[in-house]
Amino acid sequence: MRTRHSRRTASTTVVALALALLATLAPAHAAADPLQRDADALRDTGVTGVSVRVDRPRGTRTVRSGVGDLRTGAPVPHAEYIRIGSTTKTYVATVLLQLVDEGRLSLEDRVERWLPGVVEGNGNDGRRVTVRQLLQHTSGLPDYISDVVPELSAAGYLKHRSTTYTSRQRVAFAMTHPPVFEPGARWEYSNTNYILAGMVIEAVSGKKWDQEVRERILRPLRLTRTFAPGNDPRLPRPHARNYQQFEAGDDAPMTDTTLAYLPFDGDADGSMISTTADTNRFFSALLGGRLLAPAQLAEMLRTVAVPDTPGEVPGSRYGLGIGWTPLTCGGGYWGHSGSGFGFLAWPGTTPDGRTSVTVAVHSRPGDERTAVRQIGAMTELVDHALCARPGA
């Protein structure tokens, strides 16, 4: 994320002072605690604030690092609310698979059946795209995101963050572009797929996607601190503040992006708010078989290879609204990361659902090399947490 500025700003100095203060206040035993050490290592890549929760059969561990507010130097709050971004997609896929189990639609249904005339134009054709391809990102449909970010800058964020669009408007943006590839030909992530998935839920059930998520997942699991805020841009308290660098370089200023960027933070592809505790409980219940019948869970976990990208773990795969990542100790874990301006959430759960970890970070860099380094530190933390021996 790059713009031009002529000089170092005062906010950069505040960042350095706040991080230095937290480093001096770190407990003496932190270096001996592997989870705290990994959280501190993630902070040291330039992240302003980090929170981690690990839930295992033998108990729960939480650690924090960095600051939750660059102005005051306050620490990341305990049990904070976080934006989970595209982790929302796993909730949406779960609801659709429940509807499949009830016989109300099929994964092989064409999108045109449920959303006539919505996917058309410039070579896009809803008669050729299936519900399965939406959930697995093999539809070839173009992503709408670039159309709702007309100015990738601090000024652009402030100017456009309150603009709202309907699901149909977001899809219409995407339809101004040709398909990326023929349906089913390969894999490429597109947020448009899950805008459409949310619309399919409403067409099948007669209820909005977030209402179905609430009734089918949040209430039964008692996830009382997870919700879809619609077009309310605020995070409930307690929360850390989120910061985005819109230009490259360690000295680039941090823009407070705690308020949602509604053009892409308000729909079925990535709008939900949660906590690390609720996120762990959701994935544990999902992988533990509490939300889907065995046949539907098996469909969700049927994966295709995804291209290796810098910072990601080589060999990762994608199912229906859920990803699989290899572990250095063998096997792998399930989850779905989520990100936006100033935040990144990374959940991971073992295949039996018994151990879950969620990492939340509260700033995002403006250059790709730093982003790769930060994601590498995050995936290493998750790997260590899930590979740890009992009692470690």
C-alpha positions as a printed Julia matrix, in Angstrom:
392×3 Matrix{Float64}:
   0.0     0.0     0.0
   1.92    2.95   -1.27
   1.53    6.7    -1.39
   4.09    9.5    -1.2
   4.99   11.58    1.86
   7.9    13.97    2.1
   8.95   13.5     5.71
   8.73   11.34    8.77
   5.62   12.21   10.81
   5.13   12.59   14.55
   3.01    9.42   14.67
   6.06    7.36   13.77
   7.87    8.65   16.82
   4.88    7.77   18.99
   4.91    4.23   17.59
   8.58    3.78   18.41
   8.23    5.16   21.92
   5.16    3.06   22.7
   6.74   -0.16   21.48
   9.97    0.56   23.32
   8.02    1.14   26.53
   6.18   -2.16   26.24
   9.43   -3.99   25.56
  10.95   -2.64   28.77
   7.85   -3.64   30.74
   7.8    -7.24   29.44
   7.9    -9.77   32.28
  11.25  -11.34   33.04
   9.93  -14.84   32.48
   8.65  -14.08   28.95
  11.78  -15.38   27.23
  11.26  -18.76   28.9
   7.61  -18.96   27.77
   7.47  -20.24   24.17
   4.05  -18.74   23.45
   5.0   -15.32   24.85
   8.33  -15.49   23.02
   6.55  -16.11   19.72
   4.07  -13.3    20.37
   6.97  -10.95   21.13
   8.73  -12.08   17.95
   5.6   -11.23   15.98
   5.48   -7.82   17.67
   9.13   -7.27   16.79
   8.3    -7.54   13.06
   6.61   -4.16   13.46
   3.11   -5.13   14.6
   1.69   -2.64   17.1
  -0.32   -5.13   19.16
  -0.79   -8.9    19.35
  -3.2   -11.14   21.25
  -3.14  -14.94   21.27
  -5.41  -17.57   22.79
  -4.73  -21.32   22.8
  -7.43  -23.75   23.97
  -6.35  -27.31   24.71
  -8.11  -30.15   26.57
  -5.85  -29.46   29.55
  -6.59  -25.73   29.67
  -6.32  -22.3    28.1
  -3.37  -19.96   27.58
  -3.56  -16.31   26.56
  -0.71  -13.91   25.89
  -0.45  -10.34   24.65
   2.38   -8.24   23.28
   2.85   -4.67   22.11
   0.33   -1.91   22.64
  -3.38   -1.53   22.08
  -3.25    2.24   21.63
  -0.3     4.11   20.16
  -1.4     7.42   21.66
  -1.67    6.24   25.28
   0.64    3.21   25.24
  -2.09    1.12   26.89
  -1.64   -2.64   26.48
  -3.83   -4.83   24.28
  -6.98   -5.45   26.37
  -7.8    -8.85   27.83
 -10.67  -10.66   26.08
 -10.86   -7.96   23.43
 -13.25   -7.77   20.51
 -11.55   -8.24   17.15
 -12.5    -8.03   13.5
 -12.19  -11.48   11.92
 -12.61  -10.43    8.28
 -12.69  -13.37    5.89
 -12.97  -15.87    8.73
 -16.64  -14.94    8.2
 -16.53  -17.17    5.12
 -16.34  -20.34    7.23
 -19.57  -19.4     9.03
 -21.29  -18.74    5.69
 -20.08  -22.03    4.2
 -21.28  -23.89    7.3
 -24.8   -22.48    6.93
 -24.95  -23.4     3.24
 -23.81  -26.94    4.01
 -26.51  -27.22    6.69
 -29.07  -26.2     4.06
 -27.63  -28.87    1.74
 -28.06  -31.46    4.5
 -31.7   -30.39    4.82
 -32.21  -31.03    1.09
 -32.98  -27.4     0.32
 -30.26  -27.03   -2.3
 -27.35  -28.95   -3.81
 -23.7   -28.03   -4.05
 -24.02  -28.71   -7.77
 -26.87  -26.24   -8.23
 -26.06  -23.49  -10.69
 -25.95  -20.0    -9.28
 -28.47  -18.93  -11.91
 -31.11  -21.18  -10.3
 -31.09  -19.17   -7.09
 -29.95  -15.77   -8.35
 -31.35  -15.4   -11.87
 -29.69  -12.66  -13.89
 -27.24  -11.68  -11.15
 -24.09  -13.29  -12.59
 -23.94  -12.16  -16.2
 -22.04   -9.78  -18.43
 -18.5    -9.62  -19.84
 -18.38  -13.42  -20.14
 -19.57  -14.14  -16.59
 -22.37  -16.68  -16.61
 -24.26  -17.92  -13.55
 -25.57  -20.86  -15.61
 -22.05  -22.31  -15.59
 -21.01  -21.64  -11.98
 -22.01  -23.99   -9.16
 -22.53  -23.32   -5.46
 -19.58  -25.61   -4.75
 -17.35  -23.47   -6.97
 -18.4   -20.35   -5.07
 -17.47  -21.91   -1.72
 -14.17  -23.3    -3.02
 -13.05  -20.24   -4.99
 -12.94  -22.22   -8.23
 -15.66  -20.18   -9.96
 -13.32  -17.9   -11.89
 -15.49  -14.9   -11.0
 -13.59  -11.61  -10.66
 -13.11   -9.97   -7.27
 -15.02   -6.77   -6.59
 -12.59   -5.45   -3.96
 -10.48   -3.24   -6.21
 -13.64   -1.45   -7.4
 -14.5    -0.26   -3.89
 -11.02    1.03   -3.03
 -10.7     3.99   -5.42
  -7.87    5.57   -3.38
  -5.42    3.27   -1.56
  -4.21    5.91    0.86
  -4.95    7.34    4.27
  -6.97   10.1     2.62
  -8.87    7.5     0.6
  -9.67    5.45    3.67
 -11.01    8.5     5.52
 -12.97    9.71    2.49
 -14.62    6.44    1.51
 -14.85    4.39    4.72
 -18.53    5.26    5.33
 -19.72    4.42    1.8
 -22.12    1.51    1.8
 -23.16   -0.88   -0.95
 -25.75   -3.62   -1.25
 -24.71   -7.18   -2.09
 -26.12   -6.72   -5.6
 -24.06   -3.57   -6.08
 -20.89   -5.38   -5.03
 -21.59   -8.2    -7.48
 -22.38   -5.66  -10.2
 -18.93   -4.13   -9.7
 -17.38   -7.56  -10.27
 -19.47   -8.15  -13.39
 -17.8    -5.21  -15.11
 -14.71   -7.44  -15.41
 -14.28  -10.64  -17.44
 -13.88  -14.0   -15.67
 -10.39  -14.81  -14.43
 -10.69  -18.37  -15.78
 -13.3   -20.93  -16.85
 -15.44  -22.22  -13.96
 -13.7   -25.15  -12.27
 -10.44  -24.71  -14.18
  -8.32  -23.72  -11.15
  -8.33  -21.91   -7.79
  -8.18  -18.19   -7.15
  -9.52  -16.3    -4.15
 -12.41  -13.94   -4.92
 -14.53  -12.2    -2.33
 -17.33  -11.99   -4.88
 -17.91  -15.71   -4.37
 -19.02  -15.18   -0.79
 -21.14  -12.13   -1.52
 -23.03  -14.5    -3.83
 -23.01  -17.28   -1.21
 -24.73  -14.92    1.24
 -27.3   -14.05   -1.41
 -27.92  -17.76   -2.08
 -28.59  -18.33    1.63
 -31.27  -15.64    1.52
 -32.78  -17.0    -1.69
 -33.0   -20.53   -0.25
 -34.05  -19.73    3.32
 -35.85  -16.42    3.04
 -33.57  -14.98    5.74
 -30.46  -12.8     5.58
 -27.18  -14.66    5.82
 -26.27  -13.09    9.15
 -29.63  -14.05   10.67
 -29.06  -17.66    9.62
 -25.54  -17.57   11.09
 -26.95  -16.22   14.33
 -29.74  -18.8    14.58
 -27.82  -21.85   13.36
 -24.34  -21.27   14.83
 -24.0   -18.43   17.32
 -27.0   -19.2    19.53
 -26.52  -22.99   19.72
 -22.83  -22.58   20.57
 -23.52  -19.61   22.89
 -21.05  -17.44   21.04
 -22.42  -14.33   22.7
 -19.54  -12.08   21.63
 -19.67  -12.88   17.91
 -21.89  -10.96   15.51
 -22.21   -9.31   12.12
 -22.44   -5.53   12.65
 -23.96   -4.64    9.3
 -23.09   -1.04    8.49
 -22.11   -0.08   12.03
 -18.37    0.69   11.73
 -17.59    0.57   15.44
 -15.88   -2.12   17.51
 -17.37   -2.8    20.95
 -15.21   -2.27   23.99
 -12.81   -3.55   25.04
 -10.74   -3.47   21.91
  -7.3    -2.49   20.69
  -7.0     0.15   18.02
  -6.11   -0.97   14.49
  -3.51    0.82   12.38
  -2.71    0.7     8.67
   0.4     1.91    6.89
  -0.67    3.1     3.46
   2.89    3.6     2.23
   6.06    1.53    2.39
   8.92    1.91    4.84
   9.53    1.54    8.56
   9.0     5.28    8.98
   5.65    5.33    7.17
   2.89    6.86    9.29
   0.23    4.71   10.94
  -3.38    5.61   10.18
  -5.96    4.64   12.8
  -8.35    2.3    10.95
 -10.31    1.01   13.93
 -13.54    2.13   12.26
 -14.53   -0.34    9.55
 -14.03    0.42    5.88
 -17.65   -0.28    4.98
 -17.21   -0.7     1.2
 -15.72   -4.15    1.93
 -16.26   -4.69    5.67
 -20.03   -5.03    5.58
 -21.08   -8.28    3.92
 -20.92  -12.09    3.88
 -17.34  -12.14    2.63
 -15.8   -10.58    5.73
 -17.81   -8.44    8.13
 -17.97  -10.36   11.41
 -16.64   -9.32   14.8
 -15.67  -11.86   17.46
 -13.09  -12.68   20.13
 -10.23  -15.15   20.15
 -12.21  -17.28   22.64
 -15.36  -17.42   20.49
 -13.34  -18.06   17.33
 -11.62  -21.03   18.94
 -14.94  -22.39   20.17
 -16.47  -22.11   16.7
 -13.68  -24.0    14.94
 -13.48  -26.61   17.69
 -17.23  -27.25   17.37
 -17.03  -27.34   13.57
 -14.11  -29.79   13.4
 -15.56  -31.75   16.32
 -18.7   -32.52   14.31
 -21.16  -30.39   16.28
 -22.32  -28.18   13.39
 -22.36  -30.4    10.31
 -23.44  -33.94    9.59
 -20.51  -36.26    8.7
 -21.27  -36.16    4.96
 -21.35  -32.36    4.84
 -18.24  -31.98    7.0
 -16.46  -34.37    4.63
 -17.51  -32.17    1.7
 -16.21  -29.08    3.48
 -12.85  -30.74    4.07
 -12.36  -31.96    0.48
  -9.58  -29.68   -0.66
  -7.87  -28.41   -3.76
  -4.29  -27.16   -3.93
  -3.74  -23.42   -3.74
  -0.74  -21.64   -5.26
   2.22  -21.07   -2.96
   2.57  -17.37   -2.17
   5.24  -15.45   -0.22
   4.75  -15.67    3.52
   2.22  -18.5     3.35
   3.04  -22.08    4.28
   3.89  -24.12    1.16
   1.48  -26.95    0.47
  -1.62  -25.25    1.87
  -5.0   -26.33    0.5
  -8.58  -25.03    0.45
 -11.89  -26.77    1.05
 -15.34  -25.21    1.19
 -14.84  -22.03    3.18
 -11.94  -23.46    5.14
  -8.21  -23.86    4.58
  -5.71  -26.57    5.51
  -2.12  -25.72    6.45
   0.71  -28.24    6.96
   2.42  -28.48   10.36
   6.14  -29.04   10.8
   5.38  -31.86   13.25
   3.27  -33.72   10.68
  -0.31  -33.45    9.51
  -1.9   -30.03    9.4
  -4.54  -27.74   10.82
  -7.8   -26.18    9.65
  -8.85  -22.54    9.76
  -9.47  -19.39    7.74
  -7.55  -16.16    8.14
  -9.19  -12.78    7.86
  -7.74   -9.33    7.25
  -8.57   -5.76    6.38
  -7.17   -2.29    6.87
  -5.15   -2.53   10.07
  -5.99   -6.03   11.27
  -5.29   -9.71   10.68
  -6.82  -12.73   12.42
  -5.36  -16.22   12.05
  -7.23  -19.18   13.61
  -6.03  -22.77   13.48
  -7.59  -25.97   14.83
  -6.4   -29.57   14.85
  -8.45  -32.04   12.77
 -10.09  -33.52   15.87
 -11.15  -30.07   17.08
  -9.46  -30.55   20.44
  -6.81  -27.85   20.17
  -7.41  -24.38   18.74
  -5.37  -21.2    18.53
  -6.34  -17.76   17.29
  -3.86  -14.94   16.76
  -4.99  -11.34   16.27
  -2.72   -8.5    15.19
  -3.67   -4.84   15.17
  -1.63   -3.27   12.41
  -0.75   -3.97    8.8
   2.32   -2.73    6.93
   2.52   -0.8     3.7
   5.17   -2.92    1.98
   5.05   -6.53    0.88
   8.35   -7.63    2.41
   7.25   -6.59    5.88
   3.85   -8.22    5.35
   5.56  -11.48    4.37
   7.78  -11.31    7.44
   4.81  -10.71    9.71
   2.73  -13.52    8.25
   5.74  -15.81    8.58
   6.05  -14.97   12.28
   2.31  -15.53   12.73
   2.27  -18.93   11.02
   5.33  -19.95   13.02
   3.52  -19.05   16.24
   0.5   -21.15   15.23
   2.74  -24.04   14.2
   4.56  -24.0    17.53
   1.32  -23.78   19.5
  -0.29  -26.73   17.71
   2.86  -28.84   17.68
   3.66  -28.26   21.37
   3.95  -31.4    23.5
   1.41  -31.81   26.34
   2.61  -29.78   29.28
   4.84  -27.53   27.12
